[in-house]
């Protein structure tokens, strides 16, 4: 059994308190739950652990649905570890795991991770057909000696913080709301690749970013951003879109004009924090109009980033 083989690789030195979920984005709602997990684990002299999945369950049950992720699995692991948990366990969510009933899955967690308790939200469920809801888990806990702690969801402005709410705000280009729900700016990470050099011809050389195709991207438009290169922060304007002025409406690109940066970036890994959307991408009648608009974007973006 693949899931058991993967769990068997973890050899916790002490009993554990666990939480389970996809945790895409590691947003404020996730961090609220995980902070309770870490707090309880310390009080009970247990190790804290987060179980997450390489693939969202929806991808298995509805493969025709394209689910854009807010973070890569590597970013998710890094963000989870920053929350102070002792162990992050990454499992495949495949057909084998989906067929395990609640009792079987709990048995594996007790056997391999020395689970003494679960910390979950009120709507949590695990096991085949989501049979392991909170009531079922509590019954199993009494029978097999583990505790179940329910943590109420985190709300902001009356709305439950969720990955779905963040994806919806991102789709609308509402970067302010995205930042509020994430608890940090939304970011894109990837490698700089060669482009068409249109920016250099306009006097605003740009770096084209190649990202994981499964990652969510804000709608086409121009954005004020911060870019991190070799650990240093720079202000930048990013255009996301198909460059209609140049007649390239079939290829969507992420181009970043980085202020006060003159070195070669090709092949470098960079991170872009998207702060605010400035405007839609649009067609310009000539290059002079485009250059004028870019200069205005840079001026306005710089003002926003310096606030």
PyMOL commands that set and color helices and strands:
alter all, ss='L'
color gray80, all
select helices_A, chain A and resi 2-7+28-43+57-61+73-82+95-98+102-113+128-130+134-144+163-171+175-182+198-202+244-246+287-305
alter helices_A, ss='H'
color red, helices_A
select strands_A, chain A and resi 16-20+47-53+87-91+115-121+125-126+132-133+147-151+155-156+159-160+186-193+207-210+221-229+232-241+253-258+269-279
alter strands_A, ss='S'
color yellow, strands_A
deselect
rebuild
show_as cartoon
